[in-house]
Amino acid sequence: MKKMLLLAVWTTLVSGCAATAVTAPAGADLGVRGDALQVTREVVITPQTRWINVESGETVRFSAPPGGEAVVWRFDTPSWATGQLGDIAPNLAPGRGITIYVAIPRLYMPDI
């Protein structure tokens, strides 16, 4: 009886976590919208842009020339991560598969 109760509780918890993961907004695993006052650098999206390298903890302003839309994003990931620019800024480069690679900050990487 006790094992069945524990199994029922465990199943409920796991299914609740799965439902939460399914309803998370796109781009949420890479971070959140950032504050324009904390931007550390700007990345201009051009027709040649295929990927973007950033560091966790970095706040980046993405823009499309000339004078196009801009999005500020703070990358908060506990470790290495990848995602699509279209998930966090769908209007910046519609229909293009620009991959964002998020690395651990160099401050925390050991010298090898």
N, C-alpha and C positions, 0 to 999 in steps of 0.2 A: 504493500500500500504506500509506504514511504517513498519507494523508488518511482512509483507511478506519479506521485505528486511532484517529485523533483523533476521528472521527465516533462510533465505538463508545464511547470514553471519555466524550465529551460526552453522548451519549444515556443512558449509565448514570448520570452525575451528575445530569442533569435529571430522570430518572425517580425517582431517590432523593430529590431535593428535593420532588417532587410527592407522593410517598408520605408524607413527613414532614408536609407541610402538611395532608394529608387526615386524619392521625391526631392532629392537635393538639387538645387539649381545648377545649370551647366556652368562649368568653370569654378565651382565652389571648392574643388579639391586643389586648386592652384592658389587660392587666396580670396581677396575681397577688393571691392572698389577702393581706391586709395584717395588720400588727401592731396590736392594739387600743391600744397605748401611743403610736402615732404618728398617731392619727386627728386630722385637721385640722378636720373638721366632720361633722355628722350630717344625713342626709336621711331624713325620715319619709315612708313611702309611704302615701298616702291614696287614696281612690277617685277624687279629682280629678287625681292625678298622671298626666301624659301623657308627659313627658320630663324628663330631668335633665341639667343642664349641670355639667361638672367640668373641671378642668385637669389636664394631664399632670403627674405627680409628686405629685398630691394623694392622700391616704389618707382614704377616706370610709366612714362607718358607715351602712349602710342598715338601716332597721328598719320594722316594721309595727306600728301600734298595735292594741290596748293590750297591751303586754308581749309582743308577738309575736316571731318569729324576727328575728335581726339578723345581718348579714354585713358584714365589714370588707374593703374592696378597695382595693389600691394601683394607681392608673392609671399605667402605664408605656407611653407611646406616643411614637414619635419625632416625630410631627406630628399633625394633625387626624385624628380617628377617630370612628366611630360604632359602636354595638352595642346589643344588647338586654339589659335587666336580667334577663330570664329565662335568659340564657346564663350569667350569673355567680351569680345567686341565684334558681333556679327556684321555690323555695317561698315567696318573698316576695310575688309578685303573679302567681299561676298564671293562665294564659290571657289575660293582658293584654300588649299590645305596647308596653311602656314603653321608649322609645329613650333611650340615653345618648349625649350629645354630648361628646367629649373635645377640649378646645382646648389650644393651645400656652400655656404659662404667660405671663401678662402681663409678667413680668420679661424675657422674651426677645422680646417684640413691639416693633417700632419705633413711636415716636410719629409719627402722621401728621397 
